[in-house]
Amino acid sequence: MPSASQSPRSTTRRAFVAAVGALGVGALAACSAPGGSAGVSSAEAVPSAVSTTLGSQAVTLELYDGQGLKPLDDALIAAFTKKHPTVTITPTYDPDNVTTQNQPRQLASPTPPDLVRVISVTAGTKNNLLTNLDKYAEAYGWDALPASQLAQFRAENGVAGSGSLYAKASGFTMTGLYYNKALATKVGMSTPPTTLAELTGYMDKAKAQGLTPMVVHNKEGGGVFPFQLLLNTLMGPEKVSQWVFNAPDATIDDPAGLEAATTVMQWQKAGYFPESVNAVDATAADALFASNKGLFFPWGNWDAGNLDTTMPNQVGFFPFPAAKDGASPAAMSDAATAFGIPAKSAHKDAAAAFLNFLSSDEARQIAVDAGFMPSGTSEQQAPTIKDGSVLADVTTAFATVSEAGGQVPFVQNATAGINNRAWNPESQLLYGGRETPEQFVKNVQAKYEEELGR
Amino acid sequence: MSTVDGLAGPAAVAEAELQAERRAPRRRRAGGAGSRRRARWAGWWFALPALVMYVVFELYPIVTAVQYSFYDWDGINLSTPVGLDNYVRVFTEPQLLSSIVHAFILVIFFSVVPVLLALVIASIVREIRSAVAGGLARTLLFLPQIIPGAAAAIAWTWMYAPDGAVNQGLRAFGLDALARPWLGDFTWALPAVGIIGTWLATGLCTLLLMSGIGKIDTSLYEAAQLDGANRMQQFRNVTLPGLRQEIGVCVTITIIAALASFDVVYMSTQGGPGYSTQVPGVQVYQLAFTENRIGQSSAVAVVLSLIVLAVILPLQRLFRER
């Protein structure tokens, strides 16, 4: 029976051959370098003729955004299409964290949507994937908007912040300090502080009364908020923005950055932040603030609706005070969604009409109703907001900051990996007393440069 | 084939079989090697669907991951070959290297402790004579196994919170000095994450070992008892050798879970505070999906796979039945 004893061995051998063959097929299929050329001719990206009138022909636009913005987008779409019945807009929503990964794929697709959430302007302009909006800006007069409302969506030679315009926002976020009105009275604060010294004074009094002076949560990196609020005023909005926009030679490893980090460390040592700040997450911080034990809460507009519900008429909001006399207010404030038009879109005029609509009085009211700050000029009619709501305070603060040119992008958005790789862990080390302010700014800067290949 | 030569029903089947049998030797004589080859290949047709899935969803991704690891690629645009750079960084970047060390520390909590605990628990449960109590013990022990790691991590995060159940318990016993924000503490975060793993793995190991004990011939215990062996000696000389294979399975599964851990760590700490609970599994995810560094992520994944193999293969040899 030679065949019987041979058979298992040859089966094994054959299985082996099959496996190697399969691997070989895989290897062959994969042997070309990964990634295709996603480039588009620059002619497509820079329209030669633009029109601000919509023809009588029916147009269907596809829109791509994150799930969290659905209520805002749906309301904007309804209002816009009511005004322009020839236009139909079909939205697609992905979970918000997925949009970060999908945006480049959406743009690089042979049939991209006509309106796309732009998260990184520089990534979008890399291969001429986004339409240059300069001609539309000129035709519609978008230049009348405060410069800081558009600066974040400009790019030139791979650096954001200036150059041609590539997107327009449906509304903005706004950050600053919420405060508990009852506790403010207890520490003798009748009006929001306008200087850093005043702010520190109130925190000292709050600490003496057994309160948590500043409700900061740093389990997921919320500890970067106080740092950047200080950085904005110590370094100036211009330079902070340059850093986020990856301008050559931009650095936070300088006296201003060091002073901001040192102040955070001093506040931590003085006991201004919650005990175990590194274990507190956003939900726990909300609960702590709502328990009437925290005086200040550095956070943003996205929490205003929640605070108006849980603590009606008990909360106020003001922009972070200036560190130096005469410095104008600044705050982290980026787009709810910045919409851009992919270069391959066939309906650029209609898409641009939608972008123009985003700063109309009607759209401004929709943005505020959804809890965002409106895009537009100070001459425009102010959106109506319920009196006494904290959102009214936030909107007032935004108008002040926007007019002063103090809108700054979040430092967490400087590079794709900076938040995970640097801000989160390094701020935890700083708050935990495991790192000096010098090491903090040095390490973050080193990661930043490494990621940018400098 | 319902009628053959006018026959119907079972009779027809029987007749057909008979004819086939009569024909078969003839064919074998005539066909020889050809038919044998056909018969041997026939098995592969049954395996084909599974094989296709395996090649498409297992082998192909492995091959591409290895390929990507030699490139600098953001996942969209053109890639640049960088040779072994991505691998060099795995072993030179302190944070990547320390994450590998953390994975090995987790082995203590995900594997060593659960297996030892399970041995003790299984030997105790073996002694339980009551069917109800035995069943209850099994159910309770197996409960963590039906809960996804991510959900367990969230539940434990609440328990570890500054005012969570763990600290409340410590304070109730007057151990206020020990209470701390466990997951936010640089020294205690990694052991705290490890204990979540211990909780998840102990039930499975216990159940596996209990079924193993069930297979041990009871006459061995009787013989040991007659020889005057006490409980400890019975455990060392009967139970332990009898469980060799089951322990091997437990150790293998839990070590892989420890080295490749992702869900528990990601949901409870995301690698923090600082870098104190960073593990390779979370690194692979963050590199690929938040930093768009597909090449570097693939290199970490390949190194992780090799480490798992390097640890598991010698263990397999060790636990093989002699």
Chai-1 contact restraints between the chains, C-beta under 6 A:
chainA,res_idxA,chainB,res_idxB,connection_type,confidence,min_distance_angstrom,max_distance_angstrom,comment,restraint_id
A,A22,B,V55,contact,1.0,0.0,6.0,A-B,restraint_1
A,A22,B,L59,contact,1.0,0.0,6.0,A-B,restraint_2
A,L23,B,L59,contact,1.0,0.0,6.0,A-B,restraint_3
A,G26,B,L59,contact,1.0,0.0,6.0,A-B,restraint_4
A,G26,B,Y60,contact,1.0,0.0,6.0,A-B,restraint_5
A,G26,B,V63,contact,1.0,0.0,6.0,A-B,restraint_6
A,A27,B,V63,contact,1.0,0.0,6.0,A-B,restraint_7
A,A30,B,V63,contact,1.0,0.0,6.0,A-B,restraint_8
A,A30,B,T64,contact,1.0,0.0,6.0,A-B,restraint_9
A,A30,B,Q67,contact,1.0,0.0,6.0,A-B,restraint_10
A,A33,B,S79,contact,1.0,0.0,6.0,A-B,restraint_11
A,P34,B,Y68,contact,1.0,0.0,6.0,A-B,restraint_12
A,P34,B,Y71,contact,1.0,0.0,6.0,A-B,restraint_13
A,P34,B,W73,contact,1.0,0.0,6.0,A-B,restraint_14
A,P34,B,S79,contact,1.0,0.0,6.0,A-B,restraint_15
A,G35,B,W73,contact,1.0,0.0,6.0,A-B,restraint_16
A,G35,B,N77,contact,1.0,0.0,6.0,A-B,restraint_17
A,G35,B,L78,contact,1.0,0.0,6.0,A-B,restraint_18
A,G35,B,S79,contact,1.0,0.0,6.0,A-B,restraint_19
A,A38,B,I76,contact,1.0,0.0,6.0,A-B,restraint_20
A,A38,B,N77,contact,1.0,0.0,6.0,A-B,restraint_21
A,Q101,B,F289,contact,1.0,0.0,6.0,A-B,restraint_22
A,P104,B,I76,contact,1.0,0.0,6.0,A-B,restraint_23
A,A108,B,I76,contact,1.0,0.0,6.0,A-B,restraint_24
A,S276,B,P162,contact,1.0,0.0,6.0,A-B,restraint_25
A,S276,B,P181,contact,1.0,0.0,6.0,A-B,restraint_26
A,S276,B,G184,contact,1.0,0.0,6.0,A-B,restraint_27
A,N278,B,G184,contact,1.0,0.0,6.0,A-B,restraint_28
A,N278,B,P273,contact,1.0,0.0,6.0,A-B,restraint_29
A,A279,B,P162,contact,1.0,0.0,6.0,A-B,restraint_30
A,A279,B,P181,contact,1.0,0.0,6.0,A-B,restraint_31
A,A279,B,L183,contact,1.0,0.0,6.0,A-B,restraint_32
A,A279,B,G184,contact,1.0,0.0,6.0,A-B,restraint_33
A,A416,B,E291,contact,1.0,0.0,6.0,A-B,restraint_34
A,A416,B,N292,contact,1.0,0.0,6.0,A-B,restraint_35
A,G417,B,E291,contact,1.0,0.0,6.0,A-B,restraint_36
A,N420,B,Q286,contact,1.0,0.0,6.0,A-B,restraint_37
A,N420,B,T290,contact,1.0,0.0,6.0,A-B,restraint_38
A,P425,B,G272,contact,1.0,0.0,6.0,A-B,restraint_39
A,P425,B,G274,contact,1.0,0.0,6.0,A-B,restraint_40
A,P425,B,Y275,contact,1.0,0.0,6.0,A-B,restraint_41
A,Q428,B,G272,contact,1.0,0.0,6.0,A-B,restraint_42
A,Q428,B,P273,contact,1.0,0.0,6.0,A-B,restraint_43
A,Q428,B,G274,contact,1.0,0.0,6.0,A-B,restraint_44
A,L429,B,G274,contact,1.0,0.0,6.0,A-B,restraint_45
A,G432,B,F186,contact,1.0,0.0,6.0,A-B,restraint_46
A,G432,B,P273,contact,1.0,0.0,6.0,A-B,restraint_47
